[in-house]
Amino acid sequence: MDLQLNGKTALVSGSTKGIGFAIARLLAAEGAKVILNGRTEAAVADAKKQIPTAEGFAADLATAQGCAAIAKRHPEVDILVNNLGIFERRNFEDIDDAEWQRFFDINVMSGVRLSRSPTT
């Protein structure tokens, strides 16, 4: 398949394993310059070993600071895949306000902040 991604830069949030990693690997195979993201340097380094052409950036994108840092380091992004997200099976009444805020920051605000970055 040729998705005509040569010369394009793709940032995939939460891409050191699972679905995000699979997306990043496919984008790299299709010729895109891929930026891997994970919360730790170790996770990013492990993913980069498997996609040697990829760049990596360790940051917690659930925070405004993490999103600002990755946008500053990689100001030109053609393709943004907002893959970062969590799910924890729990009873509704057992989730306190702090946990709801954590879910919202990770699942929603990370994508909002990256999407409104001036160059995405």
Biopython code that builds the backbone (N, CA, C, O; Angstrom):
import numpy as np
from Bio.PDB.StructureBuilder import StructureBuilder

atoms = [
    (1, "MET", "N", (0.851, -1.167, 0.000)),
    (1, "MET", "CA", (0.000, 0.000, 0.000)),
    (1, "MET", "C", (0.897, 1.230, 0.000)),
    (1, "MET", "O", (1.905, 1.257, 0.705)),
    (2, "ASP", "N", (0.552, 2.225, -0.763)),
    (2, "ASP", "CA", (1.307, 3.470, -0.766)),
    (2, "ASP", "C", (0.378, 4.596, -0.327)),
    (2, "ASP", "O", (-0.477, 5.051, -1.086)),
    (3, "LEU", "N", (0.565, 5.032, 0.906)),
    (3, "LEU", "CA", (-0.262, 6.105, 1.452)),
    (3, "LEU", "C", (0.302, 7.488, 1.147)),
    (3, "LEU", "O", (-0.241, 8.499, 1.592)),
    (4, "GLN", "N", (1.398, 7.529, 0.384)),
    (4, "GLN", "CA", (2.032, 8.781, -0.032)),
    (4, "GLN", "C", (2.404, 9.647, 1.174)),
    (4, "GLN", "O", (2.062, 10.828, 1.245)),
    (5, "LEU", "N", (3.112, 9.026, 2.113)),
    (5, "LEU", "CA", (3.501, 9.728, 3.332)),
    (5, "LEU", "C", (4.963, 10.146, 3.344)),
    (5, "LEU", "O", (5.440, 10.680, 4.346)),
    (6, "ASN", "N", (5.681, 9.916, 2.258)),
    (6, "ASN", "CA", (7.080, 10.341, 2.196)),
    (6, "ASN", "C", (7.163, 11.841, 2.415)),
    (6, "ASN", "O", (6.430, 12.612, 1.796)),
    (7, "GLY", "N", (8.062, 12.247, 3.300)),
    (7, "GLY", "CA", (8.237, 13.663, 3.583)),
    (7, "GLY", "C", (7.276, 14.213, 4.620)),
    (7, "GLY", "O", (7.380, 15.383, 4.987)),
    (8, "LYS", "N", (6.349, 13.406, 5.099)),
    (8, "LYS", "CA", (5.394, 13.847, 6.126)),
    (8, "LYS", "C", (5.922, 13.489, 7.506)),
    (8, "LYS", "O", (6.601, 12.476, 7.674)),
    (9, "THR", "N", (5.614, 14.314, 8.483)),
    (9, "THR", "CA", (5.986, 14.056, 9.866)),
    (9, "THR", "C", (4.745, 13.686, 10.646)),
    (9, "THR", "O", (3.739, 14.394, 10.607)),
    (10, "ALA", "N", (4.820, 12.551, 11.368)),
    (10, "ALA", "CA", (3.676, 12.055, 12.128)),
    (10, "ALA", "C", (4.038, 11.944, 13.604)),
    (10, "ALA", "O", (5.045, 11.331, 13.956)),
    (11, "LEU", "N", (3.231, 12.529, 14.449)),
    (11, "LEU", "CA", (3.365, 12.394, 15.898)),
    (11, "LEU", "C", (2.236, 11.481, 16.374)),
    (11, "LEU", "O", (1.058, 11.741, 16.129)),
    (12, "VAL", "N", (2.624, 10.410, 17.059)),
    (12, "VAL", "CA", (1.644, 9.472, 17.614)),
    (12, "VAL", "C", (1.804, 9.501, 19.126)),
    (12, "VAL", "O", (2.817, 9.041, 19.651)),
    (13, "SER", "N", (0.825, 10.032, 19.822)),
    (13, "SER", "CA", (0.907, 10.071, 21.283)),
    (13, "SER", "C", (0.670, 8.667, 21.836)),
    (13, "SER", "O", (-0.081, 7.879, 21.260)),
    (14, "GLY", "N", (1.312, 8.370, 22.945)),
    (14, "GLY", "CA", (1.154, 7.050, 23.556)),
    (14, "GLY", "C", (1.554, 5.932, 22.608)),
    (14, "GLY", "O", (0.787, 4.995, 22.392)),
    (15, "SER", "N", (2.760, 6.026, 22.037)),
    (15, "SER", "CA", (3.118, 5.108, 20.944)),
    (15, "SER", "C", (4.285, 4.183, 21.255)),
    (15, "SER", "O", (4.966, 3.734, 20.333)),
    (16, "THR", "N", (4.533, 3.888, 22.513)),
    (16, "THR", "CA", (5.638, 2.991, 22.817)),
    (16, "THR", "C", (5.217, 1.529, 22.893)),
    (16, "THR", "O", (6.065, 0.642, 22.988)),
    (17, "LYS", "N", (3.920, 1.274, 22.852)),
    (17, "LYS", "CA", (3.420, -0.103, 22.853)),
    (17, "LYS", "C", (1.971, -0.105, 22.389)),
    (17, "LYS", "O", (1.360, 0.950, 22.218)),
    (18, "GLY", "N", (1.441, -1.282, 22.191)),
    (18, "GLY", "CA", (0.036, -1.438, 21.852)),
    (18, "GLY", "C", (-0.364, -0.835, 20.521)),
    (18, "GLY", "O", (0.402, -0.841, 19.557)),
    (19, "ILE", "N", (-1.583, -0.315, 20.488)),
    (19, "ILE", "CA", (-2.142, 0.233, 19.258)),
    (19, "ILE", "C", (-1.322, 1.417, 18.755)),
    (19, "ILE", "O", (-1.089, 1.534, 17.552)),
    (20, "GLY", "N", (-0.887, 2.285, 19.645)),
    (20, "GLY", "CA", (-0.083, 3.434, 19.243)),
    (20, "GLY", "C", (1.211, 3.030, 18.573)),
    (20, "GLY", "O", (1.620, 3.640, 17.586)),
    (21, "PHE", "N", (1.865, 1.993, 19.109)),
    (21, "PHE", "CA", (3.097, 1.502, 18.510)),
    (21, "PHE", "C", (2.824, 0.916, 17.137)),
    (21, "PHE", "O", (3.595, 1.140, 16.204)),
    (22, "ALA", "N", (1.737, 0.167, 16.999)),
    (22, "ALA", "CA", (1.380, -0.422, 15.704)),
    (22, "ALA", "C", (1.111, 0.667, 14.668)),
    (22, "ALA", "O", (1.512, 0.536, 13.511)),
    (23, "ILE", "N", (0.447, 1.718, 15.068)),
    (23, "ILE", "CA", (0.195, 2.849, 14.165)),
    (23, "ILE", "C", (1.513, 3.488, 13.747)),
    (23, "ILE", "O", (1.732, 3.757, 12.566)),
    (24, "ALA", "N", (2.390, 3.731, 14.720)),
    (24, "ALA", "CA", (3.685, 4.352, 14.426)),
    (24, "ALA", "C", (4.503, 3.489, 13.473)),
    (24, "ALA", "O", (5.124, 4.007, 12.545)),
    (25, "ARG", "N", (4.507, 2.180, 13.695)),
    (25, "ARG", "CA", (5.267, 1.271, 12.837)),
    (25, "ARG", "C", (4.731, 1.313, 11.400)),
    (25, "ARG", "O", (5.514, 1.332, 10.451)),
    (26, "LEU", "N", (3.418, 1.327, 11.237)),
    (26, "LEU", "CA", (2.820, 1.396, 9.900)),
    (26, "LEU", "C", (3.141, 2.727, 9.223)),
    (26, "LEU", "O", (3.488, 2.753, 8.042)),
    (27, "LEU", "N", (3.029, 3.814, 9.950)),
    (27, "LEU", "CA", (3.346, 5.122, 9.371)),
    (27, "LEU", "C", (4.810, 5.180, 8.925)),
    (27, "LEU", "O", (5.110, 5.713, 7.857)),
    (28, "ALA", "N", (5.717, 4.638, 9.732)),
    (28, "ALA", "CA", (7.135, 4.604, 9.362)),
    (28, "ALA", "C", (7.351, 3.740, 8.126)),
    (28, "ALA", "O", (8.122, 4.104, 7.238)),
    (29, "ALA", "N", (6.681, 2.609, 8.066)),
    (29, "ALA", "CA", (6.806, 1.716, 6.912)),
    (29, "ALA", "C", (6.296, 2.386, 5.635)),
    (29, "ALA", "O", (6.745, 2.063, 4.535)),
    (30, "GLU", "N", (5.363, 3.311, 5.788)),
    (30, "GLU", "CA", (4.803, 4.027, 4.647)),
    (30, "GLU", "C", (5.610, 5.276, 4.295)),
    (30, "GLU", "O", (5.228, 6.030, 3.399)),
    (31, "GLY", "N", (6.727, 5.498, 4.998)),
    (31, "GLY", "CA", (7.629, 6.585, 4.633)),
    (31, "GLY", "C", (7.548, 7.840, 5.476)),
    (31, "GLY", "O", (8.293, 8.789, 5.233)),
    (32, "ALA", "N", (6.666, 7.870, 6.457)),
    (32, "ALA", "CA", (6.554, 9.058, 7.297)),
    (32, "ALA", "C", (7.703, 9.112, 8.300)),
    (32, "ALA", "O", (8.209, 8.082, 8.746)),
    (33, "LYS", "N", (8.097, 10.321, 8.640)),
    (33, "LYS", "CA", (9.022, 10.534, 9.744)),
    (33, "LYS", "C", (8.162, 10.484, 11.003)),
    (33, "LYS", "O", (7.295, 11.335, 11.201)),
    (34, "VAL", "N", (8.403, 9.494, 11.849)),
    (34, "VAL", "CA", (7.545, 9.248, 13.002)),
    (34, "VAL", "C", (8.199, 9.748, 14.282)),
    (34, "VAL", "O", (9.394, 9.558, 14.507)),
    (35, "ILE", "N", (7.385, 10.393, 15.115)),
    (35, "ILE", "CA", (7.813, 10.803, 16.443)),
    (35, "ILE", "C", (7.054, 9.934, 17.438)),
    (35, "ILE", "O", (5.833, 10.027, 17.571)),
    (36, "LEU", "N", (7.809, 9.087, 18.133)),
    (36, "LEU", "CA", (7.238, 8.227, 19.166)),
    (36, "LEU", "C", (7.106, 9.013, 20.462)),
    (36, "LEU", "O", (7.909, 9.906, 20.735)),
    (37, "ASN", "N", (6.110, 8.688, 21.251)),
    (37, "ASN", "CA", (5.923, 9.345, 22.539)),
    (37, "ASN", "C", (5.559, 8.327, 23.604)),
    (37, "ASN", "O", (4.748, 7.426, 23.389)),
    (38, "GLY", "N", (6.182, 8.501, 24.751)),
    (38, "GLY", "CA", (5.854, 7.743, 25.948)),
    (38, "GLY", "C", (6.221, 8.589, 27.145)),
    (38, "GLY", "O", (6.837, 9.645, 26.998)),
    (39, "ARG", "N", (5.852, 8.138, 28.324)),
    (39, "ARG", "CA", (6.126, 8.940, 29.517)),
    (39, "ARG", "C", (7.566, 8.838, 29.996)),
    (39, "ARG", "O", (8.053, 9.746, 30.669)),
    (40, "THR", "N", (8.266, 7.740, 29.659)),
    (40, "THR", "CA", (9.622, 7.570, 30.170)),
    (40, "THR", "C", (10.625, 7.410, 29.033)),
    (40, "THR", "O", (10.294, 6.933, 27.947)),
    (41, "GLU", "N", (11.854, 7.820, 29.311)),
    (41, "GLU", "CA", (12.941, 7.661, 28.335)),
    (41, "GLU", "C", (13.142, 6.190, 28.001)),
    (41, "GLU", "O", (13.400, 5.845, 26.848)),
    (42, "ALA", "N", (13.025, 5.321, 29.001)),
    (42, "ALA", "CA", (13.237, 3.890, 28.777)),
    (42, "ALA", "C", (12.208, 3.316, 27.809)),
    (42, "ALA", "O", (12.560, 2.548, 26.914)),
    (43, "ALA", "N", (10.947, 3.679, 27.980)),
    (43, "ALA", "CA", (9.900, 3.184, 27.084)),
    (43, "ALA", "C", (10.108, 3.680, 25.662)),
    (43, "ALA", "O", (9.930, 2.932, 24.702)),
    (44, "VAL", "N", (10.486, 4.944, 25.534)),
    (44, "VAL", "CA", (10.739, 5.514, 24.202)),
    (44, "VAL", "C", (11.938, 4.836, 23.559)),
    (44, "VAL", "O", (11.897, 4.508, 22.373)),
    (45, "ALA", "N", (12.999, 4.621, 24.319)),
    (45, "ALA", "CA", (14.200, 3.966, 23.785)),
    (45, "ALA", "C", (13.895, 2.549, 23.309)),
    (45, "ALA", "O", (14.384, 2.128, 22.261)),
    (46, "ASP", "N", (13.095, 1.817, 24.069)),
    (46, "ASP", "CA", (12.718, 0.454, 23.660)),
    (46, "ASP", "C", (11.933, 0.465, 22.353)),
    (46, "ASP", "O", (12.166, -0.371, 21.480)),
    (47, "ALA", "N", (11.017, 1.396, 22.219)),
    (47, "ALA", "CA", (10.224, 1.486, 20.987)),
    (47, "ALA", "C", (11.098, 1.885, 19.803)),
    (47, "ALA", "O", (10.928, 1.371, 18.697)),
    (48, "LYS", "N", (12.031, 2.802, 20.036)),
    (48, "LYS", "CA", (12.923, 3.248, 18.964)),
    (48, "LYS", "C", (13.808, 2.117, 18.450)),
    (48, "LYS", "O", (14.176, 2.109, 17.276)),
    (49, "LYS", "N", (14.148, 1.179, 19.297)),
    (49, "LYS", "CA", (14.939, 0.018, 18.865)),
    (49, "LYS", "C", (14.196, -0.767, 17.787)),
    (49, "LYS", "O", (14.811, -1.353, 16.896)),
    (50, "GLN", "N", (12.878, -0.772, 17.878)),
    (50, "GLN", "CA", (12.060, -1.533, 16.933)),
    (50, "GLN", "C", (11.694, -0.727, 15.689)),
    (50, "GLN", "O", (11.343, -1.300, 14.658)),
    (51, "ILE", "N", (11.773, 0.586, 15.783)),
    (51, "ILE", "CA", (11.535, 1.471, 14.637)),
    (51, "ILE", "C", (12.739, 2.417, 14.563)),
    (51, "ILE", "O", (12.652, 3.560, 15.011)),
    (52, "PRO", "N", (13.856, 1.951, 14.004)),
    (52, "PRO", "CA", (15.099, 2.730, 14.058)),
    (52, "PRO", "C", (15.029, 4.091, 13.372)),
    (52, "PRO", "O", (15.809, 4.983, 13.704)),
    (53, "THR", "N", (14.122, 4.265, 12.432)),
    (53, "THR", "CA", (14.028, 5.554, 11.733)),
    (53, "THR", "C", (13.247, 6.587, 12.535)),
    (53, "THR", "O", (13.250, 7.770, 12.195)),
    (54, "ALA", "N", (12.584, 6.149, 13.590)),
    (54, "ALA", "CA", (11.735, 7.053, 14.374)),
    (54, "ALA", "C", (12.561, 7.932, 15.303)),
    (54, "ALA", "O", (13.666, 7.579, 15.715)),
    (55, "GLU", "N", (11.993, 9.073, 15.613)),
    (55, "GLU", "CA", (12.510, 9.921, 16.677)),
    (55, "GLU", "C", (11.650, 9.647, 17.900)),
    (55, "GLU", "O", (10.569, 9.069, 17.790)),
    (56, "GLY", "N", (12.121, 10.052, 19.039)),
    (56, "GLY", "CA", (11.355, 9.822, 20.251)),
    (56, "GLY", "C", (11.332, 11.044, 21.132)),
    (56, "GLY", "O", (12.239, 11.875, 21.095)),
    (57, "PHE", "N", (10.290, 11.145, 21.923)),
    (57, "PHE", "CA", (10.180, 12.245, 22.873)),
    (57, "PHE", "C", (9.431, 11.740, 24.095)),
    (57, "PHE", "O", (8.254, 11.388, 24.014)),
    (58, "ALA", "N", (10.122, 11.707, 25.226)),
    (58, "ALA", "CA", (9.507, 11.285, 26.473)),
    (58, "ALA", "C", (8.879, 12.494, 27.158)),
    (58, "ALA", "O", (9.557, 13.474, 27.464)),
    (59, "ALA", "N", (7.579, 12.406, 27.390)),
    (59, "ALA", "CA", (6.860, 13.477, 28.091)),
    (59, "ALA", "C", (5.494, 12.948, 28.493)),
    (59, "ALA", "O", (4.919, 12.094, 27.817)),
    (60, "ASP", "N", (4.989, 13.462, 29.590)),
    (60, "ASP", "CA", (3.638, 13.131, 30.027)),
    (60, "ASP", "C", (2.681, 14.101, 29.349)),
    (60, "ASP", "O", (2.535, 15.245, 29.780)),
    (61, "LEU", "N", (2.036, 13.643, 28.298)),
    (61, "LEU", "CA", (1.155, 14.518, 27.517)),
    (61, "LEU", "C", (-0.192, 14.759, 28.184)),
    (61, "LEU", "O", (-1.047, 15.441, 27.619)),
    (62, "ALA", "N", (-0.389, 14.216, 29.365)),
    (62, "ALA", "CA", (-1.587, 14.548, 30.144)),
    (62, "ALA", "C", (-1.432, 15.911, 30.799)),
    (62, "ALA", "O", (-2.380, 16.451, 31.368)),
    (63, "THR", "N", (-0.222, 16.464, 30.712)),
    (63, "THR", "CA", (0.033, 17.776, 31.313)),
    (63, "THR", "C", (0.228, 18.832, 30.228)),
    (63, "THR", "O", (0.678, 18.529, 29.123)),
    (64, "ALA", "N", (-0.110, 20.052, 30.555)),
    (64, "ALA", "CA", (0.108, 21.162, 29.622)),
    (64, "ALA", "C", (1.598, 21.334, 29.336)),
    (64, "ALA", "O", (1.986, 21.660, 28.214)),
    (65, "GLN", "N", (2.429, 21.113, 30.351)),
    (65, "GLN", "CA", (3.872, 21.258, 30.180)),
    (65, "GLN", "C", (4.411, 20.218, 29.188)),
    (65, "GLN", "O", (5.238, 20.546, 28.337)),
    (66, "GLY", "N", (3.953, 18.986, 29.293)),
    (66, "GLY", "CA", (4.395, 17.941, 28.373)),
    (66, "GLY", "C", (3.995, 18.241, 26.940)),
    (66, "GLY", "O", (4.793, 18.052, 26.022)),
    (67, "CYS", "N", (2.771, 18.706, 26.738)),
    (67, "CYS", "CA", (2.308, 19.052, 25.388)),
    (67, "CYS", "C", (3.088, 20.235, 24.827)),
    (67, "CYS", "O", (3.448, 20.242, 23.650)),
    (68, "ALA", "N", (3.350, 21.229, 25.663)),
    (68, "ALA", "CA", (4.115, 22.390, 25.202)),
    (68, "ALA", "C", (5.542, 21.988, 24.837)),
    (68, "ALA", "O", (6.098, 22.486, 23.858)),
    (69, "ALA", "N", (6.130, 21.095, 25.616)),
    (69, "ALA", "CA", (7.512, 20.678, 25.360)),
    (69, "ALA", "C", (7.635, 19.919, 24.042)),
    (69, "ALA", "O", (8.574, 20.152, 23.281)),
    (70, "ILE", "N", (6.706, 19.024, 23.770)),
    (70, "ILE", "CA", (6.800, 18.261, 22.519)),
    (70, "ILE", "C", (6.500, 19.165, 21.324)),
    (70, "ILE", "O", (7.101, 18.999, 20.263)),
    (71, "ALA", "N", (5.588, 20.111, 21.480)),
    (71, "ALA", "CA", (5.290, 21.045, 20.388)),
    (71, "ALA", "C", (6.478, 21.953, 20.104)),
    (71, "ALA", "O", (6.733, 22.305, 18.952)),
    (72, "LYS", "N", (7.202, 22.331, 21.150)),
    (72, "LYS", "CA", (8.380, 23.177, 20.965)),
    (72, "LYS", "C", (9.497, 22.394, 20.276)),
    (72, "LYS", "O", (10.180, 22.927, 19.402)),
    (73, "ARG", "N", (9.682, 21.142, 20.664)),
    (73, "ARG", "CA", (10.758, 20.315, 20.096)),
    (73, "ARG", "C", (10.446, 19.894, 18.662)),
    (73, "ARG", "O", (11.349, 19.787, 17.831)),
    (74, "HIS", "N", (9.176, 19.658, 18.376)),
    (74, "HIS", "CA", (8.750, 19.219, 17.046)),
    (74, "HIS", "C", (7.654, 20.157, 16.541)),
    (74, "HIS", "O", (6.474, 19.805, 16.572)),
    (75, "PRO", "N", (8.037, 21.344, 16.078)),
    (75, "PRO", "CA", (7.039, 22.341, 15.713)),
    (75, "PRO", "C", (6.293, 22.062, 14.409)),
    (75, "PRO", "O", (5.227, 22.636, 14.183)),
    (76, "GLU", "N", (6.822, 21.202, 13.554)),
    (76, "GLU", "CA", (6.172, 20.928, 12.275)),
    (76, "GLU", "C", (5.656, 19.489, 12.248)),
    (76, "GLU", "O", (6.437, 18.548, 12.104)),
    (77, "VAL", "N", (4.365, 19.326, 12.384)),
    (77, "VAL", "CA", (3.733, 18.009, 12.357)),
    (77, "VAL", "C", (2.630, 18.029, 11.309)),
    (77, "VAL", "O", (1.744, 18.883, 11.329)),
    (78, "ASP", "N", (2.704, 17.064, 10.388)),
    (78, "ASP", "CA", (1.676, 16.959, 9.347)),
    (78, "ASP", "C", (0.531, 16.047, 9.760)),
    (78, "ASP", "O", (-0.622, 16.272, 9.392)),
    (79, "ILE", "N", (0.864, 15.010, 10.532)),
    (79, "ILE", "CA", (-0.117, 13.997, 10.929)),
    (79, "ILE", "C", (-0.063, 13.872, 12.447)),
    (79, "ILE", "O", (0.996, 13.606, 13.015)),
    (80, "LEU", "N", (-1.191, 14.062, 13.093)),
    (80, "LEU", "CA", (-1.276, 13.903, 14.540)),
    (80, "LEU", "C", (-2.250, 12.773, 14.843)),
    (80, "LEU", "O", (-3.416, 12.818, 14.452)),
    (81, "VAL", "N", (-1.754, 11.758, 15.546)),
    (81, "VAL", "CA", (-2.611, 10.662, 15.987)),
    (81, "VAL", "C", (-2.720, 10.762, 17.508)),
    (81, "VAL", "O", (-1.769, 10.467, 18.232)),
    (82, "ASN", "N", (-3.885, 11.179, 17.973)),
    (82, "ASN", "CA", (-4.136, 11.309, 19.410)),
    (82, "ASN", "C", (-4.535, 9.939, 19.952)),
    (82, "ASN", "O", (-5.717, 9.637, 20.111)),
    (83, "ASN", "N", (-3.538, 9.130, 20.226)),
    (83, "ASN", "CA", (-3.766, 7.764, 20.673)),
    (83, "ASN", "C", (-3.772, 7.634, 22.194)),
    (83, "ASN", "O", (-4.282, 6.646, 22.722)),
    (84, "LEU", "N", (-3.224, 8.593, 22.893)),
    (84, "LEU", "CA", (-3.079, 8.491, 24.340)),
    (84, "LEU", "C", (-4.445, 8.365, 25.009)),
    (84, "LEU", "O", (-5.354, 9.151, 24.744)),
    (85, "GLY", "N", (-4.574, 7.375, 25.869)),
    (85, "GLY", "CA", (-5.818, 7.202, 26.603)),
    (85, "GLY", "C", (-5.708, 6.059, 27.591)),
    (85, "GLY", "O", (-4.890, 5.153, 27.430)),
    (86, "ILE", "N", (-6.533, 6.113, 28.605)),
    (86, "ILE", "CA", (-6.559, 5.053, 29.605)),
    (86, "ILE", "C", (-7.993, 4.624, 29.852)),
    (86, "ILE", "O", (-8.942, 5.352, 29.561)),
    (87, "PHE", "N", (-8.126, 3.425, 30.396)),
    (87, "PHE", "CA", (-9.418, 2.911, 30.814)),
    (87, "PHE", "C", (-9.179, 2.047, 32.032)),
    (87, "PHE", "O", (-8.305, 1.180, 32.021)),
    (88, "GLU", "N", (-9.928, 2.269, 33.050)),
    (88, "GLU", "CA", (-9.868, 1.448, 34.248)),
    (88, "GLU", "C", (-11.284, 1.060, 34.614)),
    (88, "GLU", "O", (-12.118, 1.918, 34.900)),
    (89, "ARG", "N", (-11.552, -0.228, 34.606)),
    (89, "ARG", "CA", (-12.896, -0.711, 34.919)),
    (89, "ARG", "C", (-13.139, -0.589, 36.425)),
    (89, "ARG", "O", (-12.515, -1.274, 37.235)),
    (90, "ARG", "N", (-14.063, 0.304, 36.768)),
    (90, "ARG", "CA", (-14.409, 0.519, 38.170)),
    (90, "ARG", "C", (-15.878, 0.911, 38.246)),
    (90, "ARG", "O", (-16.469, 1.369, 37.268)),
    (91, "ASN", "N", (-16.446, 0.724, 39.412)),
    (91, "ASN", "CA", (-17.814, 1.175, 39.624)),
    (91, "ASN", "C", (-17.861, 2.691, 39.630)),
    (91, "ASN", "O", (-16.991, 3.347, 40.204)),
    (92, "PHE", "N", (-18.863, 3.234, 38.999)),
    (92, "PHE", "CA", (-19.024, 4.683, 38.876)),
    (92, "PHE", "C", (-18.891, 5.375, 40.221)),
    (92, "PHE", "O", (-18.173, 6.368, 40.338)),
    (93, "GLU", "N", (-19.569, 4.867, 41.231)),
    (93, "GLU", "CA", (-19.579, 5.528, 42.537)),
    (93, "GLU", "C", (-18.234, 5.436, 43.270)),
    (93, "GLU", "O", (-18.036, 6.109, 44.282)),
    (94, "ASP", "N", (-17.320, 4.616, 42.772)),
    (94, "ASP", "CA", (-16.001, 4.479, 43.389)),
    (94, "ASP", "C", (-14.960, 5.432, 42.799)),
    (94, "ASP", "O", (-13.819, 5.462, 43.260)),
    (95, "ILE", "N", (-15.340, 6.198, 41.799)),
    (95, "ILE", "CA", (-14.389, 7.099, 41.158)),
    (95, "ILE", "C", (-14.576, 8.499, 41.738)),
    (95, "ILE", "O", (-15.623, 9.123, 41.564)),
    (96, "ASP", "N", (-13.541, 8.981, 42.431)),
    (96, "ASP", "CA", (-13.642, 10.310, 43.043)),
    (96, "ASP", "C", (-13.297, 11.397, 42.030)),
    (96, "ASP", "O", (-12.901, 11.106, 40.902)),
    (97, "ASP", "N", (-13.450, 12.636, 42.442)),
    (97, "ASP", "CA", (-13.225, 13.771, 41.539)),
    (97, "ASP", "C", (-11.802, 13.805, 40.987)),
    (97, "ASP", "O", (-11.595, 14.127, 39.818)),
    (98, "ALA", "N", (-10.836, 13.477, 41.818)),
    (98, "ALA", "CA", (-9.442, 13.496, 41.358)),
    (98, "ALA", "C", (-9.217, 12.479, 40.231)),
    (98, "ALA", "O", (-8.495, 12.762, 39.275)),
    (99, "GLU", "N", (-9.825, 11.315, 40.342)),
    (99, "GLU", "CA", (-9.688, 10.301, 39.295)),
    (99, "GLU", "C", (-10.392, 10.736, 38.015)),
    (99, "GLU", "O", (-9.868, 10.532, 36.920)),
    (100, "TRP", "N", (-11.585, 11.339, 38.144)),
    (100, "TRP", "CA", (-12.276, 11.853, 36.961)),
    (100, "TRP", "C", (-11.419, 12.895, 36.269)),
    (100, "TRP", "O", (-11.349, 12.920, 35.040)),
    (101, "GLN", "N", (-10.766, 13.754, 37.035)),
    (101, "GLN", "CA", (-9.892, 14.775, 36.453)),
    (101, "GLN", "C", (-8.706, 14.130, 35.751)),
    (101, "GLN", "O", (-8.311, 14.578, 34.674)),
    (102, "ARG", "N", (-8.129, 13.085, 36.341)),
    (102, "ARG", "CA", (-7.009, 12.370, 35.725)),
    (102, "ARG", "C", (-7.443, 11.748, 34.402)),
    (102, "ARG", "O", (-6.739, 11.872, 33.400)),
    (103, "PHE", "N", (-8.586, 11.087, 34.390)),
    (103, "PHE", "CA", (-9.106, 10.504, 33.142)),
    (103, "PHE", "C", (-9.291, 11.585, 32.079)),
    (103, "PHE", "O", (-8.913, 11.399, 30.922)),
    (104, "PHE", "N", (-9.871, 12.709, 32.477)),
    (104, "PHE", "CA", (-10.134, 13.798, 31.535)),
    (104, "PHE", "C", (-8.838, 14.384, 30.984)),
    (104, "PHE", "O", (-8.724, 14.633, 29.784)),
    (105, "ASP", "N", (-7.863, 14.603, 31.865)),
    (105, "ASP", "CA", (-6.580, 15.160, 31.419)),
    (105, "ASP", "C", (-5.889, 14.238, 30.425)),
    (105, "ASP", "O", (-5.351, 14.697, 29.417)),
    (106, "ILE", "N", (-5.904, 12.948, 30.705)),
    (106, "ILE", "CA", (-5.235, 11.993, 29.823)),
    (106, "ILE", "C", (-6.029, 11.769, 28.538)),
    (106, "ILE", "O", (-5.476, 11.872, 27.444)),
    (107, "ASN", "N", (-7.292, 11.471, 28.660)),
    (107, "ASN", "CA", (-8.096, 11.052, 27.503)),
    (107, "ASN", "C", (-8.596, 12.192, 26.630)),
    (107, "ASN", "O", (-8.823, 12.002, 25.435)),
    (108, "VAL", "N", (-8.766, 13.359, 27.204)),
    (108, "VAL", "CA", (-9.346, 14.476, 26.449)),
    (108, "VAL", "C", (-8.347, 15.618, 26.261)),
    (108, "VAL", "O", (-8.054, 16.013, 25.132)),
    (109, "MET", "N", (-7.836, 16.138, 27.354)),
    (109, "MET", "CA", (-7.011, 17.343, 27.254)),
    (109, "MET", "C", (-5.699, 17.124, 26.515)),
    (109, "MET", "O", (-5.194, 18.050, 25.880)),
    (110, "SER", "N", (-5.138, 15.926, 26.582)),
    (110, "SER", "CA", (-3.907, 15.685, 25.812)),
    (110, "SER", "C", (-4.172, 15.912, 24.329)),
    (110, "SER", "O", (-3.384, 16.571, 23.652)),
    (111, "GLY", "N", (-5.261, 15.378, 23.828)),
    (111, "GLY", "CA", (-5.610, 15.550, 22.421)),
    (111, "GLY", "C", (-5.976, 16.982, 22.078)),
    (111, "GLY", "O", (-5.628, 17.478, 21.006)),
    (112, "VAL", "N", (-6.678, 17.648, 22.984)),
    (112, "VAL", "CA", (-7.047, 19.054, 22.759)),
    (112, "VAL", "C", (-5.799, 19.910, 22.667)),
    (112, "VAL", "O", (-5.664, 20.719, 21.750)),
    (113, "ARG", "N", (-4.897, 19.739, 23.599)),
    (113, "ARG", "CA", (-3.683, 20.570, 23.628)),
    (113, "ARG", "C", (-2.810, 20.327, 22.409)),
    (113, "ARG", "O", (-2.286, 21.275, 21.823)),
    (114, "LEU", "N", (-2.649, 19.080, 22.025)),
    (114, "LEU", "CA", (-1.836, 18.788, 20.844)),
    (114, "LEU", "C", (-2.522, 19.290, 19.565)),
    (114, "LEU", "O", (-1.853, 19.810, 18.672)),
    (115, "SER", "N", (-3.817, 19.141, 19.474)),
    (115, "SER", "CA", (-4.542, 19.552, 18.272)),
    (115, "SER", "C", (-4.538, 21.052, 18.080)),
    (115, "SER", "O", (-4.526, 21.524, 16.943)),
    (116, "ARG", "N", (-4.548, 21.800, 19.141)),
    (116, "ARG", "CA", (-4.568, 23.255, 18.978)),
    (116, "ARG", "C", (-3.176, 23.870, 18.928)),
    (116, "ARG", "O", (-3.029, 25.090, 18.860)),
    (117, "SER", "N", (-2.151, 23.009, 18.963)),
    (117, "SER", "CA", (-0.799, 23.518, 18.781)),
    (117, "SER", "C", (-0.747, 24.200, 17.423)),
    (117, "SER", "O", (-1.330, 23.694, 16.464)),
    (118, "PRO", "N", (-0.070, 25.325, 17.317)),
    (118, "PRO", "CA", (-0.135, 26.126, 16.091)),
    (118, "PRO", "C", (0.317, 25.423, 14.823)),
    (118, "PRO", "O", (-0.059, 25.844, 13.730)),
    (119, "THR", "N", (1.113, 24.364, 14.934)),
    (119, "THR", "CA", (1.651, 23.763, 13.713)),
    (119, "THR", "C", (1.090, 22.389, 13.400)),
    (119, "THR", "O", (1.596, 21.719, 12.500)),
    (120, "THR", "N", (0.055, 21.939, 14.114)),
    (120, "THR", "CA", (-0.540, 20.634, 13.783)),
    (120, "THR", "C", (-1.767, 20.827, 12.931)),
    (120, "THR", "O", (-2.411, 19.852, 12.547)),
]
sb = StructureBuilder()
sb.init_structure("model")
sb.init_model(0)
sb.init_chain("A")
sb.init_seg("    ")
for serial, (resi, resn, name, xyz) in enumerate(atoms, 1):
    if name == "N":
        sb.init_residue(resn, " ", resi, " ")
    sb.init_atom(name, np.array(xyz, "f"), 0.0, 1.0, " ", f" {name:<3s}", serial, name[0])
structure = sb.get_structure()
